[in-house]
Amino acid sequence: MARFFEIVELSNGDIVLRRSDDADADALVSIHFSEDAKASLQAHHMDVARVMLEAGVRKVGELSGMEVEQDDFDAPEHEQRLH
């Protein structure tokens, strides 16, 4: 069965990669930007986190021999933020 992942910003400001079929599971990866970093990114912290996570997924795919398609990283229709 194929697994799908989602990138979400939690209420504490952390941005996480998790399995989309199990919102209660622990995050696979978590990124935390300081308030100073967020201020310097001028509200683009989600974009930066997404690129960081994409690079990680691509590297894992490369190391495991799996091919990751560009279409796998299409921009979401809307940003998801959990409160």
C-alpha distance (Angstrom), angle and dihedral (degrees) to the residues before:
residue distance angle dihedral
M1 . . .
A2 3.80 . .
R3 3.75 117.8 .
F4 3.76 123.5 -142.4
F5 3.76 127.1 -157.6
E6 3.77 134.6 -155.5
I7 3.77 134.7 -159.6
V8 3.80 113.9 -139.1
E9 3.77 137.7 169.2
L10 3.79 111.5 -129.5
S11 3.80 125.3 -144.1
N12 3.83 89.8 -100.7
G13 3.82 90.1 58.8
D14 3.81 96.2 -107.0
I15 3.79 116.1 134.5
V16 3.79 113.8 -141.0
L17 3.78 140.5 -173.1
R18 3.78 111.0 -142.3
R19 3.77 141.5 157.3
S20 3.78 108.6 -83.4
D21 3.80 92.8 -144.0
D22 3.83 94.3 59.1
A23 3.81 114.9 42.5
D24 3.82 90.5 172.5
A25 3.80 94.1 58.6
D26 3.78 120.9 99.9
A27 3.79 116.1 -91.0
L28 3.78 115.1 -96.9
V29 3.81 91.2 -144.7
S30 3.78 131.0 8.7
I31 3.81 128.0 -162.8
H32 3.78 122.2 -165.6
F33 3.80 121.4 -169.4
S34 3.79 118.4 -164.7
E35 3.79 117.3 -124.3
D36 3.82 88.3 -107.1
A37 3.81 90.6 53.9
K38 3.81 91.7 48.1
A39 3.80 90.3 49.8
S40 3.79 92.3 50.7
L41 3.82 90.9 48.1
Q42 3.81 89.9 53.9
A43 3.81 97.0 -139.9
H44 3.82 93.6 -41.8
H45 3.81 94.4 106.8
M46 3.83 91.8 110.4
D47 3.80 90.4 54.5
V48 3.80 91.6 49.6
A49 3.81 92.1 46.8
R50 3.80 91.0 49.0
V51 3.81 91.7 53.2
M52 3.81 90.6 47.5
L53 3.80 91.8 51.1
E54 3.81 92.5 45.6
A55 3.81 89.7 53.7
G56 3.79 90.1 51.2
V57 3.80 93.6 48.8
R58 3.81 90.6 48.1
K59 3.81 91.1 51.2
V60 3.80 92.1 49.0
G61 3.81 88.8 49.5
E62 3.80 90.9 49.4
L63 3.80 93.0 49.0
S64 3.80 93.0 46.9
G65 3.81 95.0 44.2
M66 3.80 94.3 -113.4
E67 3.78 120.4 134.8
V68 3.80 117.6 -128.8
E69 3.80 115.4 -156.3
Q70 3.81 124.1 -144.3
D71 3.82 88.0 -126.0
D72 3.80 88.1 64.1
F73 3.79 86.8 72.7
D74 3.77 102.5 48.4
A75 3.78 110.9 149.7
P76 3.80 112.3 -96.4
E77 3.79 117.2 -108.8
H78 3.79 89.0 -121.5
E79 3.76 136.9 7.7
Q80 3.76 114.6 -105.1
R81 3.78 119.4 -141.0
L82 3.80 123.4 175.3
H83 3.79 120.3 -149.2
